[in-house]
Amino acid sequence: MCVFIFLSACQFGDRQIASSNTNQAVATNANPTNQQDRFSGRYLLAISDADMVASAYVDGKLKRSPNAKDTLSVISLPSNGQNPTVAQLNVSNSVASWPNVIAVSPDGNIAYIAETRGSAPQGVQQVKNVFTDLPAGAKVTAVNLSNPQKPTIANSLQLGRNPHNISINSEGNLLAIATDEPGKGVELVEVNGSQFGRRFTFSVKKNQGKQPGRVSDIEWHPSGRIPCSDTGRSRNRISTSHSRC
């Protein structure tokens, strides 16, 4: 099982503070469990991909446990590191496209998890490339975190092929999602908590006129009006004249 810990689950835009202070605490203390949390927040999130172990990135050997399932773990804060309160929920996910496969609403009550890749067929224990050979994913799951100790699946939405990067604007009403769907490399989805609304799709320019472009990263401008995408060769902006398209 491969695990990815998401450190941006803090309230009211404390993402950079959370990440920075966490790194500082680890760097200055050989035993960070003895040090109190130095950032504010309600929880940390971790996704566990049951389809592969970390070494599969290199050799393609999945080494899957027969009964293991993809999970979302919610670690309540504050925590002294010794006896953390952890709640788990089965949520389809993939670490073949970390790190931006989770987005959290500004109020911290909803997490959106991109599936990216599905589960390998029963009995399959090795693939040539975990980034391309596992079944395509197509789903984003909304999880209610209003009570971090009792998370629940609130909704899900079928998207284009392999949603692999997800970001929410500062107002919490628009998701920007990168996919591998031809002609629909970027999707904007209106959201109201766990409810999904209208969808808008955008194509990505070809790289030097040869291949369809692929968005490797997508983030919102702090104003919440312009999502910016990175295709590796170029950076693009999508203007939304208001907070909604």
Secondary structure as UniProt FT lines:
FT   STRAND          2..6
FT   TURN            12..13
FT   HELIX           15..28
FT   HELIX           32..34
FT   STRAND          43..49
FT   TURN            50..51
FT   TURN            54..55
FT   HELIX           56..59
FT   TURN            66..67
FT   STRAND          71..76
FT   STRAND          86..90
FT   TURN            96..97
FT   STRAND          102..104
FT   TURN            106..107
FT   STRAND          110..114
FT   TURN            122..123
FT   TURN            130..132
FT   STRAND          139..144
FT   TURN            148..149
FT   STRAND          152..158
FT   STRAND          165..168
FT   TURN            170..171
FT   STRAND          174..178
FT   TURN            182..183
FT   STRAND          186..192
FT   TURN            193..194
FT   STRAND          195..202
FT   TURN            208..210
FT   STRAND          217..220
FT   TURN            222..223
FT   STRAND          227..230
FT   STRAND          235..237
//
